[in-house]
Structures are given as structure tokens and as C-alpha cells.
Amino acid sequence: MRRTEPEDHGPVRYGPPPPDQGLPVLPELAAVLSAAAARPEALPPGGQPALLDAACGYWDRRGLHTTLDRVVAAPGAPALLLALTAALGGDVLLPRPCAAWWEPEARALGRS
């Protein structure tokens, strides 16, 4: 049986071309991020006072009055949910399906 000869058809596209790099970074944001990159000190647990004050102002404008001792900041939902699960007692009810990290964290905290 004779092998077929490969033919050069050029690049094969299976969909639309990839998008550009996205929106440009705002100059104000670039300046703040550049200034923060040079600071080696860690931020306080729960968030900086300025961030927490801004969060309180956000909720105050929406009718939920809060104070700095009732607000916390974290790098995402997983860290906040782990802290909440650790702080509260009782069992944990997990839906099915659930995020892959929920069950191991509940078990690590000794919750069933």
C-alpha cells in the first residue's frame, strides 16, 4: 500500500483567532501596583485599615452599617470560608457537587 504524500496546507484554524492581550492597565493602577511591589513587609492579617475602612464605606452606602471590627479581607473566598468554618462550631453540610477543596478543608478541621 502506498503512503500518501504530506501536503502543505498551512496552519489549520479550528476557531476564531485568539483575542488581543485585553484592556490596557489604567495608569493610576499601574502606579499603585508598582509602588506596592517595592514594599517587602507583609500586610496585617484581615486587611489594612484603609481597605477595611473602604469596605465599611461600601456597605454603609448600601444601607448595611458596619464597623472596622466586623469586617475582614482575604485573598479570596477559599480563605474566608476556611476561617469561617474554623471559627464556627458544628457540622458542615456540603452540597453535591461542590468545590473540590471544600471537603478536605472540612476534614482537616475535624468536621463531619
mmCIF file of the C-alpha atoms, coordinates in Angstrom:
data_MODEL
# 
_entry.id   MODEL 
# 
loop_
_atom_site.group_PDB 
_atom_site.id 
_atom_site.type_symbol 
_atom_site.label_atom_id 
_atom_site.label_alt_id 
_atom_site.label_comp_id 
_atom_site.label_asym_id 
_atom_site.label_entity_id 
_atom_site.label_seq_id 
_atom_site.pdbx_PDB_ins_code 
_atom_site.Cartn_x 
_atom_site.Cartn_y 
_atom_site.Cartn_z 
_atom_site.occupancy 
_atom_site.B_iso_or_equiv 
_atom_site.pdbx_formal_charge 
_atom_site.auth_seq_id 
_atom_site.auth_comp_id 
_atom_site.auth_asym_id 
_atom_site.auth_atom_id 
_atom_site.pdbx_PDB_model_num 
ATOM 1   C CA . MET A 1 1   ? 0.000   0.000  0.000  1.00 0.00 ? 1   MET A CA 1 
ATOM 2   C CA . ARG A 1 2   ? 1.365   3.359  -0.961 1.00 0.00 ? 2   ARG A CA 1 
ATOM 3   C CA . ARG A 1 3   ? 1.703   6.075  1.679  1.00 0.00 ? 3   ARG A CA 1 
ATOM 4   C CA . THR A 1 4   ? 0.156   9.381  0.899  1.00 0.00 ? 4   THR A CA 1 
ATOM 5   C CA . GLU A 1 5   ? 2.437   12.305 0.481  1.00 0.00 ? 5   GLU A CA 1 
ATOM 6   C CA . PRO A 1 6   ? 2.049   15.041 3.079  1.00 0.00 ? 6   PRO A CA 1 
ATOM 7   C CA . GLU A 1 7   ? 0.826   18.216 1.520  1.00 0.00 ? 7   GLU A CA 1 
ATOM 8   C CA . ASP A 1 8   ? 1.455   21.628 2.918  1.00 0.00 ? 8   ASP A CA 1 
ATOM 9   C CA . HIS A 1 9   ? -1.915  23.196 3.644  1.00 0.00 ? 9   HIS A CA 1 
ATOM 10  C CA . GLY A 1 10  ? -0.576  25.859 6.007  1.00 0.00 ? 10  GLY A CA 1 
ATOM 11  C CA . PRO A 1 11  ? -1.812  26.403 9.531  1.00 0.00 ? 11  PRO A CA 1 
ATOM 12  C CA . VAL A 1 12  ? -5.164  24.845 10.331 1.00 0.00 ? 12  VAL A CA 1 
ATOM 13  C CA . ARG A 1 13  ? -7.514  27.062 12.294 1.00 0.00 ? 13  ARG A CA 1 
ATOM 14  C CA . TYR A 1 14  ? -10.184 25.399 14.400 1.00 0.00 ? 14  TYR A CA 1 
ATOM 15  C CA . GLY A 1 15  ? -11.865 28.561 15.581 1.00 0.00 ? 15  GLY A CA 1 
ATOM 16  C CA . PRO A 1 16  ? -11.650 32.313 15.616 1.00 0.00 ? 16  PRO A CA 1 
ATOM 17  C CA . PRO A 1 17  ? -8.254  33.910 16.081 1.00 0.00 ? 17  PRO A CA 1 
ATOM 18  C CA . PRO A 1 18  ? -7.124  34.397 19.677 1.00 0.00 ? 18  PRO A CA 1 
ATOM 19  C CA . PRO A 1 19  ? -8.062  37.733 21.217 1.00 0.00 ? 19  PRO A CA 1 
ATOM 20  C CA . ASP A 1 20  ? -5.604  40.513 21.779 1.00 0.00 ? 20  ASP A CA 1 
ATOM 21  C CA . GLN A 1 21  ? -3.940  40.969 25.151 1.00 0.00 ? 21  GLN A CA 1 
ATOM 22  C CA . GLY A 1 22  ? -7.034  42.662 26.587 1.00 0.00 ? 22  GLY A CA 1 
ATOM 23  C CA . LEU A 1 23  ? -7.693  46.045 28.042 1.00 0.00 ? 23  LEU A CA 1 
ATOM 24  C CA . PRO A 1 24  ? -4.776  48.320 28.866 1.00 0.00 ? 24  PRO A CA 1 
ATOM 25  C CA . VAL A 1 25  ? -3.892  48.779 32.531 1.00 0.00 ? 25  VAL A CA 1 
ATOM 26  C CA . LEU A 1 26  ? -5.022  52.106 33.930 1.00 0.00 ? 26  LEU A CA 1 
ATOM 27  C CA . PRO A 1 27  ? -2.047  54.389 34.651 1.00 0.00 ? 27  PRO A CA 1 
ATOM 28  C CA . GLU A 1 28  ? -3.316  55.013 38.201 1.00 0.00 ? 28  GLU A CA 1 
ATOM 29  C CA . LEU A 1 29  ? -3.482  51.277 38.894 1.00 0.00 ? 29  LEU A CA 1 
ATOM 30  C CA . ALA A 1 30  ? -0.053  50.675 37.365 1.00 0.00 ? 30  ALA A CA 1 
ATOM 31  C CA . ALA A 1 31  ? 1.447   53.356 39.623 1.00 0.00 ? 31  ALA A CA 1 
ATOM 32  C CA . VAL A 1 32  ? -0.120  51.877 42.782 1.00 0.00 ? 32  VAL A CA 1 
ATOM 33  C CA . LEU A 1 33  ? 0.968   48.342 41.898 1.00 0.00 ? 33  LEU A CA 1 
ATOM 34  C CA . SER A 1 34  ? 4.500   49.480 41.070 1.00 0.00 ? 34  SER A CA 1 
ATOM 35  C CA . ALA A 1 35  ? 4.795   51.290 44.402 1.00 0.00 ? 35  ALA A CA 1 
ATOM 36  C CA . ALA A 1 36  ? 3.479   48.268 46.314 1.00 0.00 ? 36  ALA A CA 1 
ATOM 37  C CA . ALA A 1 37  ? 5.923   45.884 44.627 1.00 0.00 ? 37  ALA A CA 1 
ATOM 38  C CA . ALA A 1 38  ? 8.872   47.544 46.363 1.00 0.00 ? 38  ALA A CA 1 
ATOM 39  C CA . ARG A 1 39  ? 7.450   47.055 49.886 1.00 0.00 ? 39  ARG A CA 1 
ATOM 40  C CA . PRO A 1 40  ? 8.730   43.831 51.467 1.00 0.00 ? 40  PRO A CA 1 
ATOM 41  C CA . GLU A 1 41  ? 6.625   43.996 54.649 1.00 0.00 ? 41  GLU A CA 1 
ATOM 42  C CA . ALA A 1 42  ? 3.591   41.772 54.969 1.00 0.00 ? 42  ALA A CA 1 
ATOM 43  C CA . LEU A 1 43  ? 0.128   43.216 55.304 1.00 0.00 ? 43  LEU A CA 1 
ATOM 44  C CA . PRO A 1 44  ? -1.709  42.750 58.605 1.00 0.00 ? 44  PRO A CA 1 
ATOM 45  C CA . PRO A 1 45  ? -3.989  39.700 58.879 1.00 0.00 ? 45  PRO A CA 1 
ATOM 46  C CA . GLY A 1 46  ? -7.538  40.569 57.945 1.00 0.00 ? 46  GLY A CA 1 
ATOM 47  C CA . GLY A 1 47  ? -6.578  43.539 55.776 1.00 0.00 ? 47  GLY A CA 1 
ATOM 48  C CA . GLN A 1 48  ? -5.134  47.022 56.025 1.00 0.00 ? 48  GLN A CA 1 
ATOM 49  C CA . PRO A 1 49  ? -7.155  49.606 57.955 1.00 0.00 ? 49  PRO A CA 1 
ATOM 50  C CA . ALA A 1 50  ? -7.598  51.688 54.777 1.00 0.00 ? 50  ALA A CA 1 
ATOM 51  C CA . LEU A 1 51  ? -9.028  48.683 52.913 1.00 0.00 ? 51  LEU A CA 1 
ATOM 52  C CA . LEU A 1 52  ? -11.338 47.773 55.789 1.00 0.00 ? 52  LEU A CA 1 
ATOM 53  C CA . ASP A 1 53  ? -12.488 51.391 56.072 1.00 0.00 ? 53  ASP A CA 1 
ATOM 54  C CA . ALA A 1 54  ? -13.269 51.418 52.346 1.00 0.00 ? 54  ALA A CA 1 
ATOM 55  C CA . ALA A 1 55  ? -15.256 48.187 52.751 1.00 0.00 ? 55  ALA A CA 1 
ATOM 56  C CA . CYS A 1 56  ? -17.224 49.733 55.626 1.00 0.00 ? 56  CYS A CA 1 
ATOM 57  C CA . GLY A 1 57  ? -17.978 52.761 53.454 1.00 0.00 ? 57  GLY A CA 1 
ATOM 58  C CA . TYR A 1 58  ? -19.109 50.496 50.609 1.00 0.00 ? 58  TYR A CA 1 
ATOM 59  C CA . TRP A 1 59  ? -21.596 48.684 52.838 1.00 0.00 ? 59  TRP A CA 1 
ATOM 60  C CA . ASP A 1 60  ? -22.699 51.913 54.574 1.00 0.00 ? 60  ASP A CA 1 
ATOM 61  C CA . ARG A 1 61  ? -23.665 53.399 51.207 1.00 0.00 ? 61  ARG A CA 1 
ATOM 62  C CA . ARG A 1 62  ? -25.848 50.343 50.640 1.00 0.00 ? 62  ARG A CA 1 
ATOM 63  C CA . GLY A 1 63  ? -27.620 50.598 53.986 1.00 0.00 ? 63  GLY A CA 1 
ATOM 64  C CA . LEU A 1 64  ? -25.648 47.957 55.909 1.00 0.00 ? 64  LEU A CA 1 
ATOM 65  C CA . HIS A 1 65  ? -23.926 49.896 58.685 1.00 0.00 ? 65  HIS A CA 1 
ATOM 66  C CA . THR A 1 66  ? -20.789 48.162 59.927 1.00 0.00 ? 66  THR A CA 1 
ATOM 67  C CA . THR A 1 67  ? -17.613 48.936 61.859 1.00 0.00 ? 67  THR A CA 1 
ATOM 68  C CA . LEU A 1 68  ? -13.952 48.025 61.400 1.00 0.00 ? 68  LEU A CA 1 
ATOM 69  C CA . ASP A 1 69  ? -14.150 45.243 63.993 1.00 0.00 ? 69  ASP A CA 1 
ATOM 70  C CA . ARG A 1 70  ? -16.869 43.493 61.930 1.00 0.00 ? 70  ARG A CA 1 
ATOM 71  C CA . VAL A 1 71  ? -15.046 43.463 58.566 1.00 0.00 ? 71  VAL A CA 1 
ATOM 72  C CA . VAL A 1 72  ? -12.262 41.210 57.290 1.00 0.00 ? 72  VAL A CA 1 
ATOM 73  C CA . ALA A 1 73  ? -10.414 40.952 53.982 1.00 0.00 ? 73  ALA A CA 1 
ATOM 74  C CA . ALA A 1 74  ? -8.796  37.896 52.406 1.00 0.00 ? 74  ALA A CA 1 
ATOM 75  C CA . PRO A 1 75  ? -7.235  36.937 49.063 1.00 0.00 ? 75  PRO A CA 1 
ATOM 76  C CA . GLY A 1 76  ? -10.361 35.051 48.002 1.00 0.00 ? 76  GLY A CA 1 
ATOM 77  C CA . ALA A 1 77  ? -13.377 33.002 49.006 1.00 0.00 ? 77  ALA A CA 1 
ATOM 78  C CA . PRO A 1 78  ? -11.433 29.843 49.978 1.00 0.00 ? 78  PRO A CA 1 
ATOM 79  C CA . ALA A 1 79  ? -9.504  31.649 52.711 1.00 0.00 ? 79  ALA A CA 1 
ATOM 80  C CA . LEU A 1 80  ? -12.631 33.343 54.055 1.00 0.00 ? 80  LEU A CA 1 
ATOM 81  C CA . LEU A 1 81  ? -14.686 30.149 54.074 1.00 0.00 ? 81  LEU A CA 1 
ATOM 82  C CA . LEU A 1 82  ? -11.906 28.232 55.829 1.00 0.00 ? 82  LEU A CA 1 
ATOM 83  C CA . ALA A 1 83  ? -11.663 30.918 58.524 1.00 0.00 ? 83  ALA A CA 1 
ATOM 84  C CA . LEU A 1 84  ? -15.440 30.945 58.947 1.00 0.00 ? 84  LEU A CA 1 
ATOM 85  C CA . THR A 1 85  ? -15.603 27.154 59.195 1.00 0.00 ? 85  THR A CA 1 
ATOM 86  C CA . ALA A 1 86  ? -12.791 27.151 61.760 1.00 0.00 ? 86  ALA A CA 1 
ATOM 87  C CA . ALA A 1 87  ? -14.443 29.896 63.840 1.00 0.00 ? 87  ALA A CA 1 
ATOM 88  C CA . LEU A 1 88  ? -17.915 28.362 63.957 1.00 0.00 ? 88  LEU A CA 1 
ATOM 89  C CA . GLY A 1 89  ? -18.737 25.084 65.654 1.00 0.00 ? 89  GLY A CA 1 
ATOM 90  C CA . GLY A 1 90  ? -20.926 22.270 64.398 1.00 0.00 ? 90  GLY A CA 1 
ATOM 91  C CA . ASP A 1 91  ? -21.121 20.012 61.409 1.00 0.00 ? 91  ASP A CA 1 
ATOM 92  C CA . VAL A 1 92  ? -20.574 21.071 57.819 1.00 0.00 ? 92  VAL A CA 1 
ATOM 93  C CA . LEU A 1 93  ? -23.221 20.325 55.197 1.00 0.00 ? 93  LEU A CA 1 
ATOM 94  C CA . LEU A 1 94  ? -21.679 20.047 51.733 1.00 0.00 ? 94  LEU A CA 1 
ATOM 95  C CA . PRO A 1 95  ? -23.790 20.122 48.569 1.00 0.00 ? 95  PRO A CA 1 
ATOM 96  C CA . ARG A 1 96  ? -23.141 17.659 45.768 1.00 0.00 ? 96  ARG A CA 1 
ATOM 97  C CA . PRO A 1 97  ? -21.423 18.612 43.561 1.00 0.00 ? 97  PRO A CA 1 
ATOM 98  C CA . CYS A 1 98  ? -19.245 21.058 45.449 1.00 0.00 ? 98  CYS A CA 1 
ATOM 99  C CA . ALA A 1 99  ? -15.862 22.680 45.016 1.00 0.00 ? 99  ALA A CA 1 
ATOM 100 C CA . ALA A 1 100 ? -13.014 20.177 45.243 1.00 0.00 ? 100 ALA A CA 1 
ATOM 101 C CA . TRP A 1 101 ? -11.380 21.992 48.164 1.00 0.00 ? 101 TRP A CA 1 
ATOM 102 C CA . TRP A 1 102 ? -14.436 22.135 50.492 1.00 0.00 ? 102 TRP A CA 1 
ATOM 103 C CA . GLU A 1 103 ? -14.400 18.542 51.743 1.00 0.00 ? 103 GLU A CA 1 
ATOM 104 C CA . PRO A 1 104 ? -10.644 18.279 52.500 1.00 0.00 ? 104 PRO A CA 1 
ATOM 105 C CA . GLU A 1 105 ? -10.760 21.549 54.441 1.00 0.00 ? 105 GLU A CA 1 
ATOM 106 C CA . ALA A 1 106 ? -13.767 20.412 56.480 1.00 0.00 ? 106 ALA A CA 1 
ATOM 107 C CA . ARG A 1 107 ? -11.987 17.147 57.273 1.00 0.00 ? 107 ARG A CA 1 
ATOM 108 C CA . ALA A 1 108 ? -8.768  18.956 58.188 1.00 0.00 ? 108 ALA A CA 1 
ATOM 109 C CA . LEU A 1 109 ? -10.776 20.968 60.717 1.00 0.00 ? 109 LEU A CA 1 
ATOM 110 C CA . GLY A 1 110 ? -12.279 17.772 62.140 1.00 0.00 ? 110 GLY A CA 1 
ATOM 111 C CA . ARG A 1 111 ? -15.784 18.473 60.853 1.00 0.00 ? 111 ARG A CA 1 
ATOM 112 C CA . SER A 1 112 ? -18.083 15.803 59.505 1.00 0.00 ? 112 SER A CA 1 
# 
